[in-house]
């Protein structure tokens, strides 16, 4: 079964084709990072306009990469939630139109749930014109599976009993970890997006140069990163000798390169330890047979290394390029939806800019 996936929830326009929920036949991503970097974050109106320009060329490129035609496609999967409403509308309108024109079943996909399914892809076709072959897990995850989902908008621990049968056991109570990375990067004068920038700076810094706090919460598996972000701000203010009234956007001008790298490394260490502490606790309590990480922050090398060192099972990770937003994860989850769910009427599909993945669970 070949599934065409379409993703446009934020600032990447993406299309992919996945065979049988595990073999990648095409993966095309048009990124808007260069456009939004000038503003220090995603501008919704600009993102939507860029999607309109890119969506059809990206889909055509996916077909060209795979060598397939519409006759080879069994269904279409598209992100309908959550995300920026204008961006979601572009992707879903394209998918709905194509489903009607080519008489294909249509499956709406929750973006956050789909991130987990990047870990289910284990190979790619020879037809893909990749600059560098992706390194996939040797095996698909097994159930029960513990998923740490970490991105700019989400920090969650989810226990999967099977496809579509899952339970949210922990989540952030304020900032998501990716959001904290972006905000700390801005304080330090590092470019957007913050995750890759801090990751690069941290390699040069001392992760123990500054003592930063970990949040203490009542929720056994919950996260909090707002206090850590504020602690970095206050520590930088002390380091450069200014009070709390000093403009935060001007702090980076007073930091030396070494101070910037040390703050990046110290922040990253505490953020990663916070994620791994809670994941390890959930692993001890629920004894899953596999553990996966998903979302943009899953591309962080320190998180991967720390989790592998702390858990007593072998952990395989999705390729770095499939951790950030892409359509391969959408198509992969679409395959499993197609096994169990009826398709959606293309004329009835509506986007949901803000809806929890728990509302899409089959077991709810």
N, C-alpha and C positions, 0 to 999 in steps of 0.2 A: 504494500500500500504506500503510495507516494502522496505526501501532504505538502501543499504550498503554505508557508507561513508568512504573515505580514505583520510588521511591528512598526508603530509610529507613536508611542505613548509620550515621548519627551522630545529629545533632540537628535535621535538617530532614525533615519528612514531605512528600513531593512526588509529584505525578502530572502527566503531560504526554502529549499526543498529537502525533505527528509524521508528516507525509505524505511518503513517498518519500525519507526520510532527509535532507530539506533544508527542508521547509516546516512551520513551527510552527503547530499548530491550537489548542493549549491548553497552558498552563503554570501550574501552581498549586504554591506552596510555603508550607508552614506552618512557620515558624521557632520554635525554642525558645530563642533567644539571651537573651531577657528572663528566662527561668526560670533559665538556667545562669549568667548574669552575676553573680548574687548569690554563687555559689560560686567564681567565677574560672576556671571550666572546666566541661566536660560531665560530669555525674553519670550513669553508665550506667543505673542503675535508674530514675531520673526520666525519662530520655530514652525508655526502652522504654514506660513507662506513658503518656507523652504521645503516642507513636506509635499506641498502641492506641486512644486517644480520637480521633485526627485522621485515621487512614488512610481510613476509609470516606467521611467528608465531603469529604476532599480529592479522592478519585477521582470522587465525584459532581459536584463543582464543575468538574473537568476536562471531564467530558462536557457539562455545561451550557455551559461556555465555548466548546466546539468546535461545539455544535449537533449532535453525532453521537449515534448509538445503538450498542448492542453489535453490531448487524448490520453496522456500518461498520468495525469493528475486525478487522484481519487477524491480529494476533498480540499477545502481551504480552511485554514485556521487564522484568526486575526485577534490582536489585542483589542479588547473593548473596555478594559478597566485595569488598574486605575491609571491616572495620568492627566496631562493637560487636555482640556476639552477640545480645543481647536486641533491639536495634534491627533487625538484619538479619532476625531471625525474624519480626517483625511484618510487614514488607514482603513477604517471600517467602511467608508463609502466606496473606496476602491474594491475592497473584498466583497461587499454586497453586490456591486455592479458586475464583477467578474463571476460571482456565483450564479447570477441570473443569466448572464450572457452564455456561459459555458455549461450551465445546468450541473453545478457541483454542490455537494453538501457543504454547509457553512457551520463552523464551530467557533463561538466566541470564547476567548481565552483570557484568564486573569494573569496579568503581567508578572506579579510577584510569585505566584504558584509556578509559572513557567520557568522562572530562573532556576528552580531546583532541577528541572528536566534537562538542562545543559549537561548534567552529569550522566544522563542516560545514553548519550551519543558515544559510540565506541569505535567508529571508523568513518572514513570519507572515501568517495569514489575517485577513481583515477582521472575522471574527466575534469575535476576541479583544478582550475589554474591558480593554485595557491603559491604565493611567493615562498612559503615555507610550510611543509606539512605540519598539521596540528598533532599534538601529542595527546591522545585520548586515554581514558581509563581502559584497562584491559577487560574489565567486566562491568556490567550494569550494577547499580546498588541493589541490595536485597532488603526486604521488609522483615521486621520493623526497621525503619530508617529515621535517624535524627538529622534534621536539616537546620543549619545555621544560615539564615538569610540576612545578608548585610549589604546595604546600598545607601545611596543618598537619601532615600525616603523611608527606608525600612530597616529595622533591626529586630529579628524574630527568631525564636526557637520553635520548630514545628516537629511534632512526632507523627510520622506517616506509618499507618498500619498496612496500607495498600494504596494503589492508585485511587485518588479521590477520597480516601478515607484517612483523614488526618485531624490533628488536634493542636491548636495553638497553645503552647505551654509557657511561653515567655515572650516579652516584647519590650521595646524602649518605652519609658514613661515620659520622655521629652524629645530631645534631638535624636535622630538616627545617627549611627556612627559615621556614615558617609557625609552627612551634613556637618558633623563636628569636624571632620577632616577639612572640608571646604572652608569653614569659618576660621579654623586655626591657621590654615594656609594663608588666608587673607591677612590675619594678624601679623604673620611672619613675613609677609611680602612675597609669598610664593605664588606662582601662576595657577589659574583655574584650568582644569579641575584639581581639587586639593589632594586627592588620593595619590595619584602618580607623582605629584610634586613633593609631597611629604615623604613618600617612599624613597625617592631619589636622594633627598636631603638627609634622610635618616641614615643612609648608608655611610655618610661621611661624619655623622655625629656620634656623641656618647649617649646611649640610652639611659644612663644613670646620672647624668649631669644635673638634672633637676628633679626634686621630689614632687610628685603630683599625686592627688588623691584618687582613690576609687570610691564610687558611690556605694552606700550601704542602703539596701532596699528591703522592704518586707517581702516582696515577691521573690520566691526562691530562684526563679529563672529570668527575672526581669532585668533590664538594663537602664542606665541613665548616663548621658554624656554631656548634659548641659553644664553640670558642675565642673567637669574636667575642662571643658572649653573655657569657662570663666577663670578657672585656676591658672590656665596658661596665660590668659590675658593679664591677670594680676601679677604673675611671676615675671612676665616681660616688662610690665610697668616698673616693678621693683628693680629689675636688672639694669634698665636704662635710666633709672633715677627720676621718674616722673610720677605725679599723683594720678588718681583715678579720673580727674577731669581732662587729662591730656587726650587729644583725639586718637582713637585706636588706629585709624588708617595711616597715621603718621609715625607709629611706633617702629615699623620695619626699617625706616631710614636711620634709626639710631642703633640698630643691631649690627654687630660684626657678622661676618660669614660663619665663623665658628659658633657664635651664640645661636644663630638661626638654625644651623644644622643640629646643634645639641638640643634645642627646644623641639625640633621636629622629631628627633629620635626618642626623646623622653616622652613626648605626647603619644607617639605611635606605640611605644612599649606598653604604656598604661592602658591605652585603648584596646590593644590586642589581648593583653592579660585579662581585661574585663570580659571580653568575648569568650576567651578560652576557659576562664574560671567557671562561667555559667554553663558552657557546653559540657565541660568535664563533669559538673555536678549532675546535669541531666543525663549524661551517659551512665553514671553510676546508679542513678535512680531507676532508669527505664531499660537499661541493658539492650540497646538496639544492636542489630547485626551489622549495620553500616551507618556511617556518618558522612554527610556531604556539606559543603559550604557553597553558597550561591549568592549572586549579586556582584556589583562592581567591586566592592571591598574584598571579595573572594580572590581577587587578583593580587592581593598583598602577599609578598613572599614571607614576611615575618609571621603573618597569621597562619599560613600553610605550614611553616616549619614548626611553630609553637604547638599547633593542634596535633600534628603528627607525633611530636615528642611527648605530649601529655596523655594521649589516649592509647590504650593497650591493644589496638587493632590496626590493621593495615588500612590506610586511607588513600584513595585515589581522587585526584582532582580534575575538574573539567579544564580544558585549555584556557589560557588567559583570555584569548580573544572571544571566548564564549561566556565569559563572566559578565562583561558589560552588555548593554542592551543589544539584542540581535533577534533575528526571526527564526533561527534554527531551534531555539528553545520553544518558541511558539508552535512551530510545526511538530516538534517531538511530542509535546503535551497534546496537541491536536490528534495525534495518532491514537493515544490512549482514550481520549474523549470519544473518538469514533468507534471504539470497541464497545462502549457502554452507554453512550448517550445518543438521543435523537438529535439530528441537526436542527439549527435555528432557522426560522423563516427570514430570508434576507430583507424582506420588507418590514420586519418587526424589530430588528436588532437596534438597540439604542446603547450609546456609550454611557459608562458610569465612571466619572472622574474620581470618585472617592468611595471605594467599597472594599471591605476586608475580604481576604481570600477565604476566611472561614465561612462566608456566605455562599461560596461556590462549592464547598465540600459536598461530595455525593452522600456522605453519611449523616449530614446534619438533619 
